[in-house]
């Protein structure tokens, strides 16, 4: 019961982390209206994930996450907030990259305590700390970088985009990374 509750809490935190960091990184002003739009988006996206989870299980949710969350987040930034497509993609893939350290720290918690509950709890705590730090110390700078010309955004955004593609190809959609 605790494990399932932590799983859903962590899933919600990851969604909020990604959407709000993507918005901040793309230069969306942090005000009440924009926060409500992002929260409404998270509610709809979260509901879609829960429906898919209840009908098919966890693995399809992981595999469809780019279609359920990442692509719609790019479209939200582009259509609702008027950000350039390249800026939106760079912001989303950078947010994805920055959620990885919390995942790795969570895995360390699992290894140390041999517990899925410990993994989820450590992951959640480190994700929350990371969100605070990234919003406070990184978001403004990245918004400035991602607001520059297309060439500059591509130069800076290539690493997060490459990691995103690698992670989905080599880890999520198959086990190439772990089978060699």
ABEGO torsion letter per residue (X at the ends): XAAAAAAAAAAAAAAAAAAAAAAAAAGBBBBAAAAAAAAAAAAAAAAAAAAAAAAAEAAAAAAAAAAAAAAAAAAAAAAAAGBBAAAAAAAAAAAAAAAAAAAAAAAAAAAAAGBAAAAAAAAAAAAAAAAAAAAAAAAAAAAAAAABBAAAAAAAAAAAAAAAAAAAAAAAABAAAAAX
